[in-house]
Amino acid sequence: MRELISKISGANVFPTLCYLLAAYFLYAFCVVVGVPPSKPLDGTSGSYLALALFLFMLPESKKLKFGQLFEYEARVKEIKEEVKQFKDETRSTLSAYTSLVSAISNTVSQTINVNLPDRNEATQANEDLDSTLKTKTEKSQIEEEIEQFLASEGNDLNYALAKLRMQLEKELRRILDKHPKASLTSNENTKFLSARSLFLQFVRQYPNYEGIEGSFDYVLKVCNAAIHGQYIPEEYAHEALSMGFRMLAELKNINGTEF
């Protein structure tokens, strides 16, 4: 209520002041020329009359320019309306932009479809791991690690597979960055390499692991499908996690020199 009174008072002060001053100069004009006018108009009386008329019309003016030094614009309501329209247009534009981005994201998600490997590939991939990996891990230990890993990720298979791929990439980069042939695998070169490119670099420096290329591809396909939001059957997810953990155990034992 107090703010409202303040606004009303502020809005009425200027016109009231103008009318009072106009009345004063009109009175001065009347004193000089008389009522009714009995003296001719001179510079003084003419100035009083001009000021009285000027001050009387000032509150009603929409725009007043006093030479090039002063400009008064009574456009508060218009400016508020323009600001409101601008805000509304901005909100509409942002809403349209958000809808467009959402539509594009949904289209891309529905378009990308990663073909999952068949069961024969899984069997061959496990055999390749058995014959190539030097680190032997008990099946029961792998199962326990998978159970703990899934529990830490809220039993979200897609997120767990995405994280598995990130861990494999991290270990491959660590190994390549520490390799003696740094000119071929420097941090600058490996930083932006994909998981597949990292593995090819790894096999180039460690040819004894060429035999697990099919195993790595199997895990990578399943992880990629999970990253793109595809439904991953539990058996595929479990198989990929099992092979991925076996590879991780091996990679963690490589310290950047010939293993």
ABEGO torsion letter per residue (X at the ends): XAAAAAAAAAAAAAAAAAAAAAAAAAAAAAAAAEOBBABBBBAAAAAAAAAAAAAAAAAABABBBBEAABBBBBAAAAAAAAAAAAAAAAAAAAAAAAAAAAAAAAAAAAABBBBBBBAAAAAAAAAAAAAABABBBBAAAAAAAAAAAAAAAGGBAAAAAAAAAAAAAAAAAAAAAABABAAAABAAAAAABBAAAAAAAAAAABAAAAAAAAAAAAAAAAAAAAAAGBBBBAAAAAAAAAAAAAAAAAAAABAGBBX
